[in-house]
Amino acid sequence: MHPPRIVLFDLDGTLIDSIDLIVDSYLHVFTTHRLPPLTRAQIVEGIGTPLWTVFGEFTSDRATIDAWIATYREYNLAHHDTRVVAFPGVVDMVRAIASAGRRLGLVTSKNHAGALRGLELIGLRSVFEVVVGADDVTHPKPHPEPVLRALELLGGVPGEAVYIGDSHHDLACGNAAGAATIGVTWGPLPRERLLAERPAAVCETPAEVLRVVGVSGGA
């Protein structure tokens, strides 16, 4: 892979270790609203898509979905700052990429405000030029629109960009947009699940990501 001029990142499971909180937030909704609970594996499979997509599997009534989302967010935000941390090495990795002159964007299925809160928590808000959340697009991941929107805001094209994420939804989105993709294995999904989406690379560590994108130092 040629060194990309633009580097886009996913958030949950890629930069921040928030998976257990996400699972617990879903379980809280299922309990509160007396829904049949999904298993952890089923919840993890849906991470990387917006809340309304997951809850839309239970009902098509938007008011009901909005109520469930409100319950989810109330629980998630109440516990966010005490339970969410950066994965080891990722802050140095991101800063090394920025210091190398690459342009950075965040593309997430979290809403915009929630994404900013996560970045603030790990000290990376100022590093990202662009943040695209689920509420910034019409068609969320795995549709290509989120990556294409970030590239539009950065004045770039898919051929000069890479999208880095921990989920098959991330890789499908980046691939569909025409960008290169890198899967990372420190999230909840196994390497084989990521390889099925045919990324340019699958990396085990932040240091490996730096090597793949052609940046020295950092993680």
Buried (B, 14 or more C-beta within 10 A) or exposed (E): EEEBBBBBBBBBBBBBBBBEBBBBBBBBBBEBBEBEEBEBEEBBBBBBBBBBBBBBEBEEEEEEBEBBBEBBBBBBEEBBEEBBEBBEBBBBBBBBBBEBEBBBBBBBBBBBEBBBBBBEBBEBBEBBBBBBBBBBBEEBBBBBBBBBBBBEBBEBBBEBBBBBBBBBBBBBBBBBBBBBBBBBBBBBBEEEBBEEBEBBBBBEBBBBBBEBBEBEEBB
